[in-house]
Amino acid sequence: MGQRPRRTSFRLPAAPHVPGRTPDPREDALWSEVPQSDRFDWACDLFEAGLFWEAHEVWEERWSTLPEGSAAARHQQGLLLVAAALHKHALGEGAGAEQLLGQARRVLQQLTTRRGQVVAGLDVPGLLGGAEVALRGGDPPVLGDVRPLRVEGPALAVAGPDAAAPPAWPLWVEEWVLPYLREPALWPVLLALLGHVVVVIAPLCLAVARTGSGWALLGLLMLAAGSAWLCRWELSVRGRPGSVAATVGLTWLVSLVSAWGADRLGVL
């Protein structure tokens, strides 16, 4: 694949940096010779040259200075996460590359929901699709005419998400729930976890039906409230029910059927 014309005249590292194996390029004078006004474009040159770790480091410098949760920060974070994913792929760490690309996708989707598919010259679907191709052994994506997204007004200069930005999943849901729904390799683990939940719900249903236990009823109500909260949050994030609501509904259906069957058979 031919390389795009350079955006800057500043030098590039001689070879990609591999942590623990090659010298850290930040110790070279070239790292400090690029002024701040040109560092975004220099990072684009690094990315286009296949120097993904270096591009990530330069972009991360800028990201750390942007208001947390702002559109400009999301734009920059999405770019550096894609660079990190491609670096992991180059090291042969496929699982890490997939995880980082998934994070990039979630960050950039928050941006495109509000601002469209092309933001500050960045074709988000094109970049993510190109990165997926690269992780399957294809050529790396090209950035196009991407430029830094500027912080727009005082509303974006405060910590926290944009006032008009769509809600996002809480971090614990992103880290502990969604991977089990998105990764087929984890579905057996998900089934085992759901089986344990069924084992909790079914006896509680039987206790309420047979003895009218207030504690069992309270436990069921707490579990139902948690389930409703997950479904409501998915509706607010995606605009429609999805895999979370389907999993929650299936869990309750299996639990109720299991409780009914256990009662008929006298198992519990």
Beta strands, then each sheet from edge to edge (+ up, - down):
strand 1: 118-119
strand 2: 122-123
sheet 1: 1+ 2-
end
